[in-house]
Amino acid sequence: MITKRPIGRPKGIKIPRTDADQILSTPVGFCEGVLNYPRLYNWQCDAMNPFILSTGPKAKMIQVAIVSPNEGGRSSLIISGISSWWLSLHKRGKVGITTADQKQLNEQVIPALEINVNKMGWNSVKSPYYRITTPDGARLIAFTTDDAGRVEGLHKGDDTDSPLLWIVDEAKNVKEPIFTGIDRCSYNAKLLSSSPGSKHGTFYKAFTEHREQYVCIQAGLKDCPHISKDKVDRIIATYGIEHPFTRSSVFGEFMDQDEIDRYILSDTDLQRCINNPPPFKPGFVFVFCDFGGGHDDNVIAKRDGNKIEIVAAWKEANKEAAAGRFIRHFVELGVRSDQIAGDAAEKEMLDLIARGGWAIGRQNFGQRNANDLTYTSWGAKAWMEGAAGVARCEWILPHDDGLWAEMTTRQKYLTSSGKWQAEEKYEMRKRNVPSPNKADAVFGCMAAIDYTIFEKVVDFSNWRDQSADMAHHQVLEESGASAGWR
């Protein structure tokens, strides 16, 4: 153990004994004894202790890589703790923190650091970027960037009292030029921290071909007793044991890229969209309904411009009662029948709703288009183009764990004709994956076309009224004429 000067004293805490100072000057001792962290797990201690070797006259350059699940305490305990220890131990110490996700920084890292700032009596500012300074002159900066040049200006000092620690949070999503920029800095220690991702990039290489350069810590939900067994069981039941999200979150495993790419929407793309939503742009309003057939969820999703919400989701064995509830929601939403569509596969439900005065559109997910050279069906197109929009962070999505699971559990494949096919629901059932009713409704909303933005040659808006009688309506619907949105 390296003996250093007494650590900075937090307000209201007395530490009179020298041997206590020696214990508390270690990362784990400081976090538990000074910052009053809960007792750390063994893997968390193993992640912190190596940094002792990066301080003092005989210091070594230390690199640590941690892969663990969300809610494992990486940001709230390890990153905030090791940063605060570094600032307290070194008079003019420097810490740089970067991440690809501004929300992760604002909602996880900075709040955890602020708790420690208040305990230690330090100063912090949040503009133009987050910065901590201590009375002795140590400082921390935390920011997000896509510009490698922004990370190159931070270097260690000329003496043992001004070392530099670089931390990269959610490192799986950080672009390669950022790592290159950090490596141009003369740092004393580096910490890469993230949940698992795919098997490529600097973070993955720290656990494989560059493993000799790092102290590697790998943990799953099973290593985090504070995360309930019910949650672990729920993840496995929802996603399936072989889903990339399950393998990464429960078991802390990296996944082959082709395993991740097997799914229409990856969890990484979904989480990026959730954490970085676009500005709300109200506009085209549309409602899509998916029907549970008496055993799965009935779902109503509403789109307003680029925002999607789940209006209702419920199970109902009685179809007449379900139809009545659909109609009540339509009235509450204040939408017209020509602003609504439902899955055409449930003809009985659609007929019941029509008898109640709501002749809504009928969209067949399996509808084929011989002129479409990319997708085998309308459903495949809706899912894949909707997923591409999510990956580009074009949509504001509802916070709904069940929806998120459904959006990331459907697989895709290329047919012999070279077209993309979405996995059939009976194939999903073979994998013990439930019917994605919420996701169908959401992607149905995304795929809805606002005909008013086009210069119309044909007036789609009143095609029902232009039909001679109800029998003609039914002929058009059953032949697929209402597979559009009007």
N, C-alpha and C positions, 0 to 999 in steps of 0.2 A: 504494500500500500504506500502510495506517495503522500507524504505529509505536506500540506500546504498551509498558507496563512489561514487564520480563522475565517469561517464563512461569514458573509454579510448577515447581520442579525435582523430578522423580521420584527416588526413592532409588537411588543407585548410578550415576547418569548425570551427566557433567560437560559443560557447554556454555559454554565460556569466552568466545566471541567475540560481540560485539554484533550483527554482521550475521547470525550464526546465530540470535540471538534474534529478529531481524526475520523471518527465514524461518520459524522454528518458531512464531512467533505467528500464522501463518496457519492456517486449519483443516486444510488438506492437509499442510502442513509439520509441524504439531503431531502429527497422526495417524501420519505416516510416520516422523518424526524422534524423537518423544518416546514415543508409545505403541507404536512398533515395528509398526505395521500393515503388511501386505503392500502392495506398490505398488498404488495405487488406479487403477481404470479411469477413462478420460476422463469418462464420464457421472457417476461418483461424485465426481470432482473438481468438475465443473460444478455438482453439487448442493450442495457445501460452500462453494465460494468466495464466492458472493453474500453470505454472512453477515458477511464482512469489512466490508461497507458499513453494517452495522447497529450498529457500535461506534464510539466516539470522539466528539469534540465536534461533528462534522458528520454524525452518524449519520442514516441513513434507515431508515424502517420497511420491513423486508424480509419477503416471503412467498414460500416455496418449496414447490412441490408435486412429489412424486416418485411415479411409477408404474413398478413393476418387478416381475419375477416373484419367487415365493418362492425362497429360497436365493440371491437376488441380492446380499445383504449390506446390506440397508436397516437392519435392527435391529442386527446384529453389528458393522457398520462405520460407517455414516452416522449413525444415531441415537446410538449410544454415543460415537462420535468427536466429533460436533458438540456434544453435551452436555458432554463432558469438556473440550473446548476452551473452551467458554463459561465454565465454572466456573473454569478455570485463568486465563483472561484478565481476568476481572472480580473485584475483591476481594469484592464483595457481590452477585455475579450470582445470578440465579434461573433455574431451569429447571423447567417443569412438563411432565410426560409423562402422557398418558392414552391408553387404548385400550379397545375394547369387549370384548376377549378376555383374561381373566385368565391363561389358559395361555400366550398370546403374551407377556404381560408377565413371567410367572414363568420361562418356559423359554427365551426369546430375549433380551428387552431387559435384564432384571436381571442374568443371568449375564455378558453382555457388559460392562455397567457395572461389575460387581464386579471384573473383570480390571483395569480402569482404576483403580478405587479402590485396589487393592493396589499398582499401579505408582506411583501418585501419593502414597501415604501418607495418604489421606483416611479419613474415618469413614463408616460406613453402618449403618443399622438397617432391619429388615424388618417391624416392627410398630409401630402398626396399619397403616401403609402404608410403602412403600419410601422411604427418605430418605438423601441424601448431604449431608455438611457438610464444608467445607474449613477449614483453620486460619485463613484470612483472613475467613471468614464467608459465603462463597458456599454456596448450598444447592440441592438438587434434590429434587423429590418426584415419585413415579410411582404411579399408581393407576388402577383402573377404576371407572366409575360410570355410572349412568343418570340421575343427578341433576345438572342443569345448575347448581344452586346451589353444588355443591362446587367448580366450576372458577372461580367468579366472585371468590373472595377473594384470588387471587394477582395482584399488580400490580407494575409496575416501580417503582424508587426514584426519588428526586429528582435524582440525579447520574449521571454516566457510568459510575460504578463499580458501579451496582446495576441493570443492565438485566434485562429478563425475556424469556426465550425459551420459547414454547409449542410442544410437539411432539404431534401426534396420529398415533399409529401405527395401521395397518390402518384408515385413515380411511374406507374405503368402507363399513364396518359400523357406524360411530359415528352415533348418532342426531342429528338436526338440532338439538334443544335444546342439546346439548353444544357445538356450534359457536357457537350464539348466546351461550351463557354465556362462552365464551372471548373472543368479540369484545367483550364488555363489559369485559374486562380491558384495562388500558393496557400492552400488550406492545410490545417493540421488534422482535421477529422471531417468525415462525411457520413451522413446517414441517409439512406434511401428507404422509404417507407411506403407501403401500398397494400391494398388487397390484391389477390392474384389476378393476372390477366392472361393473355395469350403468350405462346412460347416464341417471343421475338422481342428485340429491343434491349436497351441497356439494363433495365431492371431485371428482366429474365436472365440475361447473361451473367448478372452478379451471382445467380444461384447455380450456374452451369459452367460455361467455359472460363469465366473469370472468378470462380468460387475461391480460389487460393488468395485472391486479393481482398476478400471480404470475410467478416464474421457474419454468417448467415443464420437468421432466426426465422423459423417457419412454424406457424400456429394455425389451427382451425377453430371452429366453434367449440369443438370438444375440449379445447385447451382454455376455454373462457367460461368458468363455472357460473359467472354472473349472468350469462345469456341462457335463458331457460331451455330445458330439454323440450318443452312444448314447441318453442320456436324452431328448434332443429328438426323436430318431427314434422312440423308444419311445412317447412321448406322442402323436405324430402317428399312429402305427400303431394305438395303443389307442383313442384317442378320435375319430380322423378329423380331417382338416384344417379342417373348418368348425365343429367343436364349440366352444362358448364357452370351455371350459377351455383348448383348444389356442390359440384366438385370443388369449386373455388371457395365458397363461403363456409361450407361445413368441414371440408377436409383440407383447405388451404393449398389446393393443387393448381398449378398452371395447366392450361389446356392447349392442345394443338390448334393451330389456326383453322385447320379444316373442320375440326369439331365445332368451333365457334361459328364458322361460316355456314355450317349445316343448317342453322336456324335463320328464319326470315329476318328477325330482329335480335341483335345481340344485347345482352344486359348492359354492356359498356355503353353502347349507343343510346339505349333508353335512359340510363342514369345521367348521361351527359345532357340530354334534352331536358330531363326533369330539373337538373341543377342549374341549367343555363337557358331558361325559357325565353322566347322572343318577347318584345313588347306586344301588349294586347292590341289587336287591330280588329275592332268589331266590324261586322259586315254580313255576308251571306249566312242566313239562319236555316238550318236543316236538322231534322230529327230522324234517327234511324232506330228501328226496333228489331230485336232478335227474340225469338220465341223459344221457350224452354220445353215445349211439348209435354208439359205435366211433370217433368222430372228434373230438368235443368233450369237455370235462371231465365226468367223473362227480363229483358233489359231494354231500357230507353236511354239513348245517348243523344245529346244535343250539341250541335256545332253553332257557334257564333263567330264568324270570321275565322280566326286562327286559334280559337279556344274551344276545347272539348270538355264536356262534363257528363258524368253519369247521373241522369235524373232519377232513375229508380232501377232497382234490381231485386227481384223477389221470385220465390217458387210458388206455384199455384197449380194444383192438380185439376181443378175445375176450369175448363177452358172458357165457359161463359163468364165466370167471375173474373178471370184474367183479362178477357176482352173488355169488360166493364172498367177495370182499373186502367187499362191502356187509354181508354177514352177519357176518363177523368183527368189523367195526366195531360192529355192533349189540350183539354179545355184550360187547365191551370197554366200551361205554357203559352197559351194565346197564339198558337200556330194554326195554319190552315192545312187542310188535307193534302194540298199539293206541295206542302213543305215537309212531308213525312213519307218514308218508305219503310217496308218491312221485308224480311226474308220470305221470298216467294215459295219456299219449300213447305211452309206452314199454311197451306191454302185454307184449311178449316178455320184457323184463327183469323186470317185476313177476311174471310167471308163474314165471320161473326162481327168483326169490327166494322165492316162495310154495312151490315144490317143496322148497326147503331148510328149510321149516318156519316161514317168516316171512310170514304173510298180512297184509302191511301195507296201510294205506289207499291208495286210488287217487284222486288229485285231478286233475280235468280243468281245466287253465288256461282252456280255451275254453268251459267250462260257462256256458250262458245261463240267466238268471233273468228271466222275463217281468215279474215284479213289481218288479224293480229298475229304478227310473226314472233312476238316475245312471250306471251302468256297463254296458257291453255284455257283459261276461264276468266270471267269477270272477277271472281273471288281472288284468284291468284294475283291479278293486277292490283286490286284494291289493297290487299295485304302488303305486297312488295313495294308498291309505289308509296303507300302510306308509311311503311317502315323506313323507306329512303328519306321521306320528309322528316321523320322523327330523328334520324341520324344527322340530318342537317340542322336540327334544333329549330324547325319551322312551326312547331305546335306547342301550345300550352296544354298540358295533360292533367287530368285529375289525379289527386293523390289517393291511390287505391291499390293496395298490395295485390288484391286478386286480379285486377286488370293488368298490372305490370307482369304478373306471372304468366297470364294468358298470352300477352303480347310477345313474350320471349320463349314460348315453349313449342311453337309450331315450326316444323322443319320444311325445307324446300328441296327440290331436286329438278334436274333437267330430264325431260323426256327424250325418247329416241328421235323425236322430230326437232329437238333443239329448243323447245319451249320450256319456260319455267312453270312448274306445277307446285301448288301449295299442298302440303300433306293433308290427306283426307281424314275426316274425323274418326272413321273406324280404325284408321291406322294409329291415330293418337290414342284411342282407347286401348289398343294392344300394348302401348307403352305406359298404361295406367295414367294417362294425362286426360283430364276432364275436358268437356266441350268448351271451346273458347268463346262463349256467348257475349261477354262484355267486349272482348277484343273485336269480334265480328261487328258489333254495333258501332264501336269507335272507328274502325277502319271503313265501315260503311259511310259514316258521316264525312270522313276525310275524302272519300271518293266521289261524294255527291257533286254534281255539276250545277253551277249557277248559270242557267241559260240566258239570263238577262245581260250577261257581260258580252254576249255575242251579237253581231248584227244578224238578226233572224231572217232566214229565207222561209222557214216554216215556223209557225207559231206553236211552240210546244205547250204553252201555259194552259190552254183550255181544250186539250185533245179529247178529254172525257166528255165535255159538254158538246163537242162537235159530233160525237157518235150518235147514231140514230136512236138507240135504245140501250137498256141495260144488257141485253143479250149480246149486243155488239161490243159493249165494254168488256164482257167476259171473254169473248172471242179474241179481242186484242190482247188482253192480259195473258190468256193461256197460250197465245202464240208468241209471247215475249215482247209485245209492243210496249208494255209498261216497264220494261227492264231499265228504261231511262228514269229520269227523276220527275217527269211531269206527266 
